[in-house]
Amino acid sequence: MSDADAPPAQLVLGVLGGMGPAATLDFLTRLQAYTPAQSDQDHIRVLADINPKVPDRNVAGSGAGPVLAEMAGALAGAGADVLAITCNTAHAHADLIQRACGLPLIDMIETAARAARDVGALRVGVLGTKGALRLYREYLAAQGMGMIVLDPERRDAFMETIYKIKGGDLGHAVRQEMIGYTADLIGMGAEAIIAGCTEAPLALRPGDVRATFIDPGDLLARRCVSICLGLEPIPAVLAD
């Protein structure tokens, strides 16, 4: 095969994962499923740091940012061309991560907010941690959309459900709890629901949500495939 006939080079994807492990594995499964391939060699090369030892992103001052930045630097050194983070809340450290490694980031929060805009939603319900909700509020407002969240008591219950999922509980009771949170948001006027925590979709099935349901992890996997195959422009690298 001549150089002219050779397939175009693919980008190497670096994944900051392990937050939590099940959500990361779900993302990697989707990444493989969405890649058009006839052989092993057609798939994207992925360098993944599945690190469940990252300090809790929901605890202020936990030191998660420097750990994530170190992970990103190692992925860059190993040959990654572009990064993805399989945790919504960890995107609060996106600036630090990009400055540490010099790689572009495929932003999951931006991707989900853009999807909400594209379906025409004006009021978007978001299920997420406090940190993730701050990020989504900013991104949705920039797109001219309002955000609806659970009341404080229900937010606390939601976090309890998330930690059950992190502990491996995907049973009927947990699924019903998650369905209940989405119903709360729809009852408050949400026209679309963003699963702003990557564990949330693990406990939901098609048809569980009675509104447009946006799974940021799923959209991130699709976008990673598109970018790594050269079908979509590479995001800009954060300027110093």
PADREN-691528 format. One record per residue (C-alpha): residue in three letters; x, y, z. Coordinates in steps of 0.5 Angstrom, whole numbers. Each point is the difference from the previous one (the first is absolute). Layout:
BEGIN
nugu aa Ala | x X | y Y | z Z
...
This chain:
BEGIN
nugu aa Met | x 0 | y 0 | z 0
nugu aa Ser | x 3 | y 7 | z -2
nugu aa Asp | x 0 | y 6 | z 5
nugu aa Ala | x -6 | y 3 | z -4
nugu aa Asp | x -4 | y -6 | z 1
nugu aa Ala | x 1 | y -1 | z 7
nugu aa Pro | x -5 | y 2 | z 5
nugu aa Pro | x 0 | y 6 | z 4
nugu aa Ala | x 3 | y 0 | z 6
nugu aa Gln | x -4 | y 0 | z 6
nugu aa Leu | x 1 | y 4 | z 7
nugu aa Val | x 1 | y -4 | z 6
nugu aa Leu | x -5 | y 2 | z 5
nugu aa Gly | x 2 | y 0 | z 8
nugu aa Val | x -5 | y -1 | z 5
nugu aa Leu | x 0 | y 2 | z 7
nugu aa Gly | x -4 | y -5 | z 3
nugu aa Gly | x -2 | y -4 | z 6
nugu aa Met | x -5 | y 5 | z 3
nugu aa Gly | x -3 | y -4 | z 1
nugu aa Pro | x 2 | y -7 | z -3
nugu aa Ala | x -6 | y -2 | z -3
nugu aa Ala | x -2 | y 6 | z -3
nugu aa Thr | x 7 | y 0 | z -4
nugu aa Leu | x -1 | y -7 | z -2
nugu aa Asp | x -7 | y 2 | z -3
nugu aa Phe | x 3 | y 6 | z -4
nugu aa Leu | x 6 | y -5 | z -3
nugu aa Thr | x -5 | y -5 | z -2
nugu aa Arg | x -4 | y 6 | z -3
nugu aa Leu | x 6 | y 2 | z -4
nugu aa Gln | x 1 | y -7 | z -3
nugu aa Ala | x -7 | y -1 | z -2
nugu aa Tyr | x 0 | y 7 | z -3
nugu aa Thr | x 6 | y -1 | z -4
nugu aa Pro | x -1 | y -2 | z -7
nugu aa Ala | x 5 | y -6 | z -1
nugu aa Gln | x 1 | y -6 | z -4
nugu aa Ser | x 6 | y -2 | z 4
nugu aa Asp | x 4 | y 1 | z 6
nugu aa Gln | x 5 | y 5 | z -3
nugu aa Asp | x -6 | y 4 | z -2
nugu aa His | x -2 | y 2 | z 7
nugu aa Ile | x 3 | y 6 | z 4
nugu aa Arg | x 6 | y -1 | z 4
nugu aa Val | x -2 | y 2 | z 7
nugu aa Leu | x 5 | y 1 | z 6
nugu aa Ala | x -5 | y 0 | z 6
nugu aa Asp | x 2 | y 2 | z 7
nugu aa Ile | x -5 | y -4 | z 4
nugu aa Asn | x 1 | y 3 | z 7
nugu aa Pro | x -5 | y -1 | z 6
nugu aa Lys | x 5 | y 3 | z 5
nugu aa Val | x -1 | y 8 | z -3
nugu aa Pro | x -2 | y 3 | z 6
nugu aa Asp | x -8 | y 2 | z 1
nugu aa Arg | x -2 | y 5 | z -5
nugu aa Asn | x -6 | y 2 | z 4
nugu aa Val | x 5 | y 2 | z 6
nugu aa Ala | x 3 | y 7 | z 0
nugu aa Gly | x 7 | y 0 | z 0
nugu aa Ser | x 1 | y -7 | z 0
nugu aa Gly | x 6 | y 1 | z -5
nugu aa Ala | x -4 | y -4 | z -6
nugu aa Gly | x 3 | y 6 | z -5
nugu aa Pro | x 7 | y -2 | z 1
nugu aa Val | x -1 | y -7 | z -1
nugu aa Leu | x -4 | y 0 | z -6
nugu aa Ala | x 5 | y 5 | z -3
nugu aa Glu | x 6 | y -5 | z 1
nugu aa Met | x -4 | y -5 | z -3
nugu aa Ala | x -1 | y 4 | z -6
nugu aa Gly | x 7 | y 1 | z -1
nugu aa Ala | x 2 | y -7 | z 1
nugu aa Leu | x -5 | y -1 | z -6
nugu aa Ala | x 3 | y 5 | z -4
nugu aa Gly | x 7 | y -3 | z 1
nugu aa Ala | x -3 | y -7 | z -2
nugu aa Gly | x -2 | y 3 | z -7
nugu aa Ala | x -7 | y 3 | z 1
nugu aa Asp | x -2 | y 5 | z -5
nugu aa Val | x -7 | y 2 | z 3
nugu aa Leu | x -3 | y -1 | z 7
nugu aa Ala | x -7 | y -2 | z 3
nugu aa Ile | x -2 | y 0 | z 7
nugu aa Thr | x -6 | y -5 | z 2
nugu aa Cys | x -2 | y 4 | z 6
nugu aa Asn | x -4 | y 6 | z 0
nugu aa Thr | x 2 | y 3 | z 6
nugu aa Ala | x 7 | y -1 | z -1
nugu aa His | x -1 | y 5 | z -6
nugu aa Ala | x 1 | y 6 | z 5
nugu aa His | x 7 | y -2 | z 0
nugu aa Ala | x 0 | y 1 | z -8
nugu aa Asp | x 5 | y 6 | z 0
nugu aa Leu | x 5 | y -3 | z 4
nugu aa Ile | x 0 | y -7 | z -3
nugu aa Gln | x 1 | y 4 | z -7
nugu aa Arg | x 6 | y 4 | z 2
nugu aa Ala | x 3 | y -6 | z 3
nugu aa Cys | x 0 | y -4 | z -6
nugu aa Gly | x -1 | y 5 | z -6
nugu aa Leu | x -5 | y -5 | z -3
nugu aa Pro | x -7 | y 2 | z -3
nugu aa Leu | x -6 | y -2 | z 5
nugu aa Ile | x -6 | y -3 | z -3
nugu aa Asp | x -5 | y 3 | z 5
nugu aa Met | x -6 | y -4 | z 2
nugu aa Ile | x -3 | y 6 | z 3
nugu aa Glu | x 0 | y 4 | z -6
nugu aa Thr | x -2 | y -6 | z -4
nugu aa Ala | x -6 | y -1 | z 4
nugu aa Ala | x -2 | y 7 | z 0
nugu aa Arg | x 0 | y 1 | z -7
nugu aa Ala | x -4 | y -6 | z -1
nugu aa Ala | x -6 | y 3 | z 5
nugu aa Arg | x 1 | y 6 | z -5
nugu aa Asp | x -1 | y -4 | z -6
nugu aa Val | x -7 | y -3 | z 2
nugu aa Gly | x -3 | y 6 | z 2
nugu aa Ala | x 0 | y 0 | z 7
nugu aa Leu | x -1 | y 7 | z 4
nugu aa Arg | x 0 | y -3 | z 7
nugu aa Val | x 5 | y -6 | z 1
nugu aa Gly | x -1 | y -5 | z 6
nugu aa Val | x 7 | y -2 | z 3
nugu aa Leu | x 2 | y -6 | z 4
nugu aa Gly | x 7 | y 1 | z 3
nugu aa Thr | x 4 | y 2 | z 6
nugu aa Lys | x 1 | y 7 | z 3
nugu aa Gly | x 6 | y 1 | z -4
nugu aa Ala | x -3 | y -3 | z -7
nugu aa Leu | x -6 | y 5 | z 1
nugu aa Arg | x 4 | y 6 | z 0
nugu aa Leu | x 4 | y -2 | z -6
nugu aa Tyr | x -7 | y -2 | z -4
nugu aa Arg | x -3 | y 7 | z 3
nugu aa Glu | x 6 | y 4 | z -3
nugu aa Tyr | x 0 | y -4 | z -7
nugu aa Leu | x -8 | y 0 | z -1
nugu aa Ala | x -1 | y 7 | z 2
nugu aa Ala | x 6 | y 1 | z -6
nugu aa Gln | x -5 | y -3 | z -5
nugu aa Gly | x -6 | y 4 | z 3
nugu aa Met | x -3 | y -6 | z 4
nugu aa Gly | x -3 | y 0 | z 7
nugu aa Met | x 2 | y -6 | z 5
nugu aa Ile | x -5 | y -3 | z 5
nugu aa Val | x 3 | y -4 | z 5
nugu aa Leu | x -3 | y -5 | z 6
nugu aa Asp | x -1 | y 4 | z 7
nugu aa Pro | x 5 | y -1 | z 5
nugu aa Glu | x -3 | y -6 | z 3
nugu aa Arg | x -1 | y -4 | z -6
nugu aa Arg | x 7 | y 2 | z -2
nugu aa Asp | x 3 | y -3 | z 6
nugu aa Ala | x -4 | y -7 | z -2
nugu aa Phe | x 2 | y 1 | z -7
nugu aa Met | x 8 | y -1 | z 3
nugu aa Glu | x -2 | y -5 | z 4
nugu aa Thr | x -3 | y -4 | z -6
nugu aa Ile | x 7 | y 2 | z -4
nugu aa Tyr | x 4 | y -4 | z 6
nugu aa Lys | x -4 | y -6 | z 0
nugu aa Ile | x 1 | y 0 | z -8
nugu aa Lys | x 7 | y 1 | z 2
nugu aa Gly | x 0 | y -6 | z 4
nugu aa Gly | x -3 | y -5 | z -5
nugu aa Asp | x -7 | y 1 | z 2
nugu aa Leu | x -4 | y 0 | z -7
nugu aa Gly | x -6 | y -3 | z 3
nugu aa His | x -8 | y 1 | z -1
nugu aa Ala | x 0 | y 5 | z 6
nugu aa Val | x 6 | y 4 | z -3
nugu aa Arg | x -3 | y 1 | z -6
nugu aa Gln | x -7 | y 2 | z 2
nugu aa Glu | x 4 | y 5 | z 4
nugu aa Met | x 3 | y 3 | z -6
nugu aa Ile | x -6 | y 0 | z -4
nugu aa Gly | x -3 | y 4 | z 6
nugu aa Tyr | x 5 | y 5 | z -1
nugu aa Thr | x -1 | y 1 | z -7
nugu aa Ala | x -8 | y 1 | z 1
nugu aa Asp | x 1 | y 5 | z 5
nugu aa Leu | x 4 | y 4 | z -5
nugu aa Ile | x -5 | y -1 | z -5
nugu aa Gly | x -6 | y 2 | z 5
nugu aa Met | x 4 | y 7 | z 1
nugu aa Gly | x 0 | y 1 | z -7
nugu aa Ala | x 6 | y -3 | z -3
nugu aa Glu | x 0 | y -1 | z -8
nugu aa Ala | x 6 | y -4 | z 0
nugu aa Ile | x 4 | y -4 | z 5
nugu aa Ile | x 8 | y 0 | z 1
nugu aa Ala | x 3 | y -6 | z 4
nugu aa Gly | x 5 | y 5 | z 3
nugu aa Cys | x 3 | y -6 | z 3
nugu aa Thr | x 3 | y -6 | z -4
nugu aa Glu | x -3 | y -5 | z 5
nugu aa Ala | x -7 | y 2 | z -1
nugu aa Pro | x -1 | y -3 | z -7
nugu aa Leu | x 2 | y -7 | z 3
nugu aa Ala | x -6 | y 0 | z 4
nugu aa Leu | x -5 | y 2 | z -6
nugu aa Arg | x -3 | y -4 | z -6
nugu aa Pro | x -2 | y 3 | z -6
nugu aa Gly | x -7 | y 3 | z 1
nugu aa Asp | x 1 | y 1 | z 7
nugu aa Val | x 0 | y 7 | z -1
nugu aa Arg | x -6 | y 4 | z -2
nugu aa Ala | x 4 | y 6 | z -3
nugu aa Thr | x 6 | y 0 | z -5
nugu aa Phe | x 5 | y -3 | z 4
nugu aa Ile | x 7 | y 2 | z -1
nugu aa Asp | x 6 | y -5 | z 2
nugu aa Pro | x 6 | y 4 | z 0
nugu aa Gly | x 5 | y -6 | z 0
nugu aa Asp | x -4 | y -3 | z -6
nugu aa Leu | x 1 | y 7 | z -4
nugu aa Leu | x 7 | y 0 | z 2
nugu aa Ala | x 2 | y -7 | z -3
nugu aa Arg | x -3 | y 2 | z -6
nugu aa Arg | x 4 | y 7 | z -1
nugu aa Cys | x 6 | y -4 | z 2
nugu aa Val | x -1 | y -4 | z -6
nugu aa Ser | x -1 | y 5 | z -4
nugu aa Ile | x 6 | y 4 | z 2
nugu aa Cys | x 5 | y -5 | z 0
nugu aa Leu | x -2 | y -3 | z -7
nugu aa Gly | x 0 | y 8 | z -3
nugu aa Leu | x -7 | y 1 | z -1
nugu aa Glu | x -1 | y 5 | z 5
nugu aa Pro | x 5 | y 6 | z 1
nugu aa Ile | x 5 | y -1 | z 6
nugu aa Pro | x -2 | y 5 | z 6
nugu aa Ala | x 5 | y 6 | z 1
nugu aa Val | x 5 | y -1 | z 5
nugu aa Leu | x -1 | y 4 | z 6
nugu aa Ala | x 5 | y 6 | z 0
nugu aa Asp | x 5 | y 2 | z 5
